[in-house]
Amino acid sequence: MHHYTITIQWSDEDGCFVVVLPDFADRVMQPVTHGETYEMALQNAQDVMSLLVETT
């Protein structure tokens, strides 16, 4: 099992939570996704991470 870091921060500029996946910074533009709520941002992060893991 692999462990990856997900960073979720509120962005006043964007008006939402933005997600950075530092372990994939060399493969994708950061931030990688966002969400209107923390929970939505986390779900979106997990979806993106699943795709990234499948393609690497």
Buried (B, 14 or more C-beta within 10 A) or exposed (E): EEEEEBEBEEEEEEEBBBBBBEBBEEEBEEBBBBBEEEEBBBEBBBEBBEEBEEEE
